[in-house]
């Protein structure tokens, strides 16, 4: 029985991942094919069918060559020339993670307004530079693939939803402005993480978060029971309008950072450490007992802090409604913070994006890669605990 179930799970996972693997495979194949064509054009001194006095030879069809990557085998058409002189180092150069290739390719495009930067990145990636027209052709395929990912249907319920935003500098009408990158991560009933949506907004307003969540709904987002985010007013206001059935958890890590605003610089370190320990308790009753003791101990020394904590800490304790096995993962936005750190590491190279579309393009490219790797991983959470808890709640309600 168990073996059959495991086999079925593997088949189900394989079907789930296949669409995303195809997306990355098509992206890689189109980009590498353009590189091969560009190399042949450079060697012959003329493009396909181009008349030129400086032409050094002529094309003579193609032969097929496979390139093995982590996302599967790519069958490429390698161009030939009549004299048999054409050779490519592509297969040696690109026997590396497609993650590095797609990310660098996106960075190459978003910095394409600068010829010097294009040359620098393409040389680092490929060993030599390509023309701006080649880069443009490559990224037409990139845009199409990323758009398919961003607009895909969300056909399965996601009981857990994690929301967060980060900020990037973007040039708009010649002026450098800050843009909010809104990101949503879901955990489905199989316990697998997936990136549900990415969007760019002028700021984290109520309307921007409402539009973002409404778009997710329109694409099929359903079954959300528990939402984790920071204490942003835009999120708090829009959630009851768009996902009224879900309960909200304020990220306890952000909460502890906010607490620093109510403490003097030379405050006792034990004060916040004891507050942090409350989030490791087994249940809400234990946490509330610790909170009462903490308030009594520190209220005379730090009255501003204790008043603020007493008023707001309830928003950070919602996770105690969940199975204890899920507390560690669902009491904060750390799952999304790690993705944001990876995005930051890549966008730091760009620093200032030439336009909003280029910013979204790079973030989406990174999210596609992360989304794919998550679907290939073992499940993130065992959702059987939540299913059992829901059954138990129904029995008590009856």
N, C-alpha and C positions, 0 to 999 in steps of 0.2 A: 504493500500500500504506500509506504513512505517513498520507495524508489520511484513508483509511478508518479507520485505527486511532485517529486523533485524534477523528474523528466519533463513533466507538464510545465513546471515553473520555468525551466530553462528554455523550453520552446516559446513560452509566452514572452519571456525577456528578449529572446532573439527577434521575435516579431516586433516588439516594442522598439528595439534599437535600430532595426533595419532602415526605417525612414531617415533617421538622423545620420546613419552611416552613409546612406546614399547621397545625402546632402553634402557631406564633407568630401565624399569620393568625387562627385561631379565638380565641386569647386576645385579640388586639387588637379583633376584631369584637365579641365579647361585652362587653368593657369599654366601648367607644365607644357601643354600643347602650344600655347602662345610663346613660351620661352624657346621651344624647339624651332618654331617658325622664325622667330627673331634671330636666332643664331644662324640659320640658313641664309636669311636676308643679308645679315652682316657679312657672311663669308662670300656671297656672290656679288655683293655690292648693288643689289636690286631686289625689289619685292616680286611677288608672284605676278607674272604678266606685265611687269614694268619694263618700259623701254629706256635703256640707259647706255650711253657711250662708255661708261666706266664699268659695265657689267663684266664679271670675271668668270662666269659660267652659267649653266642652265639647270633647272630642276629636272628630276627624272623620277617622279612618283614617290612612293613611301614604302617602308616596311614596318611591321608591327614589332613592338618590344614591350615587355611587361616590367613594371616597377612595383616592387612589393613594399607596402607601407603598413602601419599599424591599423589603418582603416580598411585594409584590403588590397587586392592586386589591381593596379591601374594599367590598362592596355593603351599604349600610346602609339601614334603614327609618326615614325621618325622619317623626316624628309631625306631624299637622295639627290645627289647631283650627277650629271652625266659622266664626269671624270672620276667619280668615286672618291673625291677628296674630303667630303664633308664628314666631320667627326664632332661628337658632342661629349662634354664632360658632365652633362646633366645627371646621368644616372649615378655617378659617383658623388656629385655635389648634393643630391637630394635624398640620399639614404639617411635621412634624419627625421626627427619627429615632425609630422605634419602640423603639429601645434605651433612649433617655431616658425614654420613656413607661412602658415595662414596669418599669424600675428604680425610677422615682419612684412608680409605682403600688404596687410591693411595699413601698417605704419607708413610703408612706402607710398601708398596712395594718398593718405591724409596729409602727408608732407609734400605732395606733388607740386605745390605752388613754388617750391624752391628747387631749382635744377640741381644745386649743390647738394641738398639733402637727399634728393632722389638718387643721385649718383652714389652718395655715401652708403645709403641703406642697401641699394641693390648690389653694390660691390661687396658689402659685408655678407649679404645673403647668398649671392650667386657666384662671386668671384669676378664679375665684371658688370658694367652698367648697361641698362636698356634705355631705349628712347622713350620720350613722353607718350608717343602714340601707342607703343607696345604696352606701357603701363595702363593707359586708358582702356585698351582692348581687354586686358586681363581683368580689370576691375568691373567691367560690364557684367561679366560672369559672377564676380564676387557679390555685386549689388543684388543680382537676381536671386542668388542662393540665400543671402541673408534676409531678403524680403520674404522669401518662402518660409523661413524659420519664424520670423517675427509675426507673420499673419496666420500661422497654422491654427487649426481648430484644436481646442482643448476639450477632448471628448470624454475624459474620465474625471470623476470627483477627486478633489484634493482637500481632505479634511483640515490640513495644516497649511497656513499661508504666512509667509514672512516678507515684510516690506521694509525697504530702506532706500536711501538716496545718497549720492555723492555728487560732488561739484567739479566741473571742468571749465577751463577758460577757453572761450570761443570768440573768434572775430566775426562780428555781425555788422554789416554796412560800414566797415572800416574801423569799428570801435570794439575793443576787447571787453567782453561781458562774461559773467559767470552763468553757466547753465546747469540745471539740476538733471542728473541722470537717475530716473526712477526705475527700480528693479523689483520684480516679484518672484519669489521662489515658492514652489508648492511641494508638498509631500503627499503622494497618493496612497491609496489603500494597500498597495503592495509594499509600502514603506520606502519608496524610491524618491529621491529628490529630482526636481526638474525646474529649469528656468522657464517661467510662464510668460514673462513679458519684460520688455525694456523700452523706455520712452524718454524723450528729451523734453524738458519744460523750462520756461524762463525762470521759474522759481517753484519752491515747494508750497504752493498755495492750496486752498481748499478745492478750487476749481480744477487745478492740474491733477491732484490726486483723485478727484471724483471722475474726471475724464479718463484717467489711466485705468482705474478699477472698472469703470463702465465698459471700456474697450475689452478688458479681460472677460467680463460677463458676456458681451456680445460674441466673443470668440468661443464661448462655451464653458467658462469657469463656473463650477457648481460644487455643491456639497461642502463648502467651507464651514468649519465649526470653530476654529481657533485661529486668531490672527496675532502675530507678534510684530511689534514695531517700536520705534522710539516715541517720545512724547510730543510728536509734532502735531500742532493744532489742525493742519490740513488733513492729516490722516484720521485723527480722532473725529473730525466733523464729517468726513465723507464716508467712513465705514458704516455708520447706522443707515445712511441713505442708500448705499449700493449693496452692502452685505449685512443686512440687519440681523440675520440669523446667527452670526458668529459672535463669540465672546472675544474680548481684546486683552492681550497681555502686554504691559509696558516692559520693555527690555530692562532687566535689573542692572545690567552693566552701565547703560546710559544713566539710569537712576542714581547709581553710586557716583558717577562723574558729576552729575548735577548737584549732588549733595555737597561737593567741595565749595560751591558758591555760598554756602551757609556756614562755612567754617573759617576761622582765622588761619592764616598761613602756617602758624606754628602750633596747629592743633595736635592733640594726642592721637597718634596713629592707631591706638587700640580702639578708638571710637568707631571708625569706619570698618575696621577689621571685624569687630563684633557684629556690626550691621550686616556685613557680607555673609557671615556664618549663618544667618537666619535662612538663607536661600538653600542651605544644604540639609535642612530639617526634613524628616520623613513625611510630615503632613502639615496642614494648615494650623491645627491646634498647637503643635509644638512651636511653630514659627510665631504664633501670636503670643504664646507664653514668653518666648525669648524677647519679643518686641516690648512687652510690658516691662520686663526686667531692664532692658536697655534704656527705655525712656526714663525710668526711675533713676538709673545710674547717672545719666548724662544731662538731664533736663536743667539742672542748676548751672552747669558749666557751659553748655551750648544750647541755650533756650531757642534761638532762631532755628537751629538745625532740628531739634527734637519736635518743634511745632510743625515744621515743614514735612518731616518724615511721617509724623502721625497723620497728617492730612492727606498725604499722597501715596504712602507705601502700599495701600490696598490694591492699586492698579498693577503692582508688580508681583502680586501673589496669586493671580488668576491661574497660573500653571499648576497649582496644587489640585485643580479639578481633574487633571490628567493622570493617567497611570504613572506610578512612581518611576518606572523605567524610562519615561519620556521627559522627566523633569530637566535633566541635564541639558538636553538639546533644545527644549522649547521655552525656556525661561529667558532667553536672550536672542538677539539677532546675530549671534556669532557665526552661524552658518553662512549668512549673507556677508558678514564683515570680511570673511576670508576671501570671498570672491571679489569684494571691493578692493582688498589689498592687492590682489593679482591685477585688477584693472589699473589701479594706481601705479603699479610697477611698470606697466606698459605705456600708459598715457603720460607718465613723467618724461619719457623720451621726446614726446611731441611738444609738451608744455602748453603751447597755444594752438588750438585747432583753426584751420583756415575758414571753416564754416560749420554750422550745426550738423549737416549731413555727414561730414567727415568724422566728427566726434562719435555720432551714433554708429557709424560703420565699424569703427575700431572696437567699440564696446560690444557690439553684436557679434563680431568675429570671435572675440574672446569668450562670449557667453555660449556660442554654438559649440566651441571646443569643450567648455566646462560641462555643458548639458550632456554632450555625448559621453564624456568620461563618467559622469554620474550614472547614466543609464547602464553602463557596462559594469559598474562596481556592484558589490554585494549591497543588498538593501540597507538603507540608512537606519531605519527604525523597524522594530517588530510590531506591526499594527495589530497583531492578535490581542495584545494587551488592551488596546482601545476598544476593540470589538467586544471583548469579554466584559469590559467595564460598562459599555452601553447596554449589553444584555442584562447585566446586574441592575442597572438603574431602571430599566423597563420592568423588571420583576418587582422591585421595591415600589415603583409607581402604581403597579397593578394591585 
